[in-house]
Amino acid sequence: MLGTAVAGVEGAVLADPEGAPPSLAGHVVLVGPEGGWSPDEAIAACKAAIGEDPDWTAAKAWLGRAYFAAGDYALAADTLNEAADAGNLLAQTLLGDMLILGYGGMQSPAEGAAMLEAAAMKGFAPAQNSLGLSYDNGEGVPEDDTAAAHWYRLAAEQGHPRAEANLGLMYQEGPGGLPK
């Protein structure tokens, strides 16, 4: 795994994983100690990384994710919005999900679905799965089993486990033109 050590945070590395599953290929992931980090530790690591490179949008996306995990939805949204505006697919996906589900009192399902679609169209498997869920449940887009199955399939073909499960359920239940 290739990575950049984060100054001032022992064991913190922001890495571009070698041999990562296709759903994460080319995306930066935060690697911490075995067993994971607390949200506060992740926030500190991301802030340190951004201190070293203020333009690093991937670190800003992970910082937004850490704020979300800590329950600070307003700060998460602000941080994710900055990274999403810079084109970070993870930030677009997380912010899209927040808008659809109404975290922090910000609810705009149509805007959230549009953000998910932008990231999904670029082949980002987590966004494809989330967009599939939006179509499956009619959140921000009209309910459409065929569209849900399409987006689940694209994410599943990249090895996204939740999309594989969601597509499997559609096969089990038969909606979206899928055989039982």
N, C-alpha and C positions, 0 to 999 in steps of 0.2 A: 504494500500500500504506500503510495506516495503521499507526502503531506507537508504542511508547513507548521512548525511548532508555534504555539501562541505564547509570546513572552509574558512572564509573570503568572502563568497558570500551569502548575505542575501537571504533566501528563496530557495536556490539551493539544490536540492536533486537528487542524482542518484539513481534510484529505479528499483527494479524488481517487476513489477506490479502484484498484486494479482487480480485474476479475469479478467486479460487481455484477449483480443480475442486470439483464438488459433494461429493466425498468428504472435503474439508477445510473446507467452508463452516462458518463460525461457530466454528472452532477456532483456537487461537493456535499460531503456528509461530515458531520461533527463526530469525532471519535474521542471518547473519554475513557475513563478507567473501566475495568471489567465490572459489570453490574450497573453501569450507567451513571449519570450525573443527576444531582438534584436540579430543579429549575434555576436556583440561585447560582450554582456552579456553572451551568451552561450560559447563563446571562453574563457572568464574569468572563468566561472564555471568549464569548462572542464580542463583548465590549473591548477586550484586549486585542482581538484580531482586527476589529474595526479601527482601533487606535493606531495599529501598524499600517493599515491600508483603508482609509476612509471611503474609498470608492468600491470596496469589495462587496458587491450586492449579495453574493451567496451568504456571507457572514451576517449581513443585515437580515436576510430571510430567516436564517437560523436563530438570530436574536429575537425576531418577531415570534417565532415558534416557541422559544423559551419563555418569553413574556406571556404567551398564551397558556403554556403549561403552568405558569405561576398564577394564573387567574387575572392577570392585568390586561384585560381585553382592549382597553383604550390605547395603551402603549403598544400592544401587539399590533393593533390595526394601523397606528401611525407608522411603525417600523416596517410592517409588511407593505403598506401602501408605497413607501419610498422605493423599496426593492422591486415591487410589482411594476411601478412606473418605469423602472430601468430595464424591464423585460425579464426579470427573474421568474422562471416558471413555477418554482416551489412557492414563492411569495404570492403569485397570482392564484395558485390553487388554494393555499391556506386562507387568503383573504376572501376568495370566492366562497369557500365553505363557511367562513364566519358570517358573511353577508346573507347567505341562504338560511343559516340556522339561527341568526339573530343574536350572536354573542355580543355582550356589551351594549345591548340595546340598539345596535345597528342592524336593521333588517331591511334588506333590499334583494329579495330572491332573484329578480330579473337581472339586476346588475351582477350579482354573484354568479349566476349561470353564464352570463356573457364573459366574465373573467375566466371561468372554468373552460368555456369553449375556446377562448383564445389560446390557453395553455394546451388544451387537448388537441387542437389542430396542429400544434407543433410537435405532437407525438409524446407528450409527457404522460406516462401511464397513470400516476396518481390523479391527475386532472381528468383523464379519460374515465377512470372509475367513478370519480365524484360526479362527472357529468352524466354518466350512466345512472347513478342514483337519483340525480335531479329528474331525469326523464322517467325513471321507474316510479317516483313518488309525486311527479307533477310539481316540483319545487322550482319556481322561476322560469319554467318552460312547461308547455302542455304535456300531460302524461302521455307517454308514447313507448309502449313495450318494444317495438321494433328498433327505435332509436336507442333505448336503454341497452338492448342486446348488442347493438352495433358498437357502442362505446365500451361496454364490458369486454367484448371480444377483442377489440384493439388493445386494451390494457392487459388482458389475459395472455394474449400472444407475446407480450413482453415479459411475462412471468410475474405479473402483479397478483399476489395471493388473494387479496380481497376480491379483485375482479374475477379471478378464476372461480371463487366461491359464489359470487353473485350470478355469474353466467351459468354455473352448475345448477343453481336454484331455478333459474329461468328454464333450463332444460327439464328439470324435474316437474315444474308446474305447467310448462307448455306455452306461456305467453310469448308475444313478439315473433310469432311465426316459427317458433322452435318446436321440434317434435318432442313429445313426452318420452 
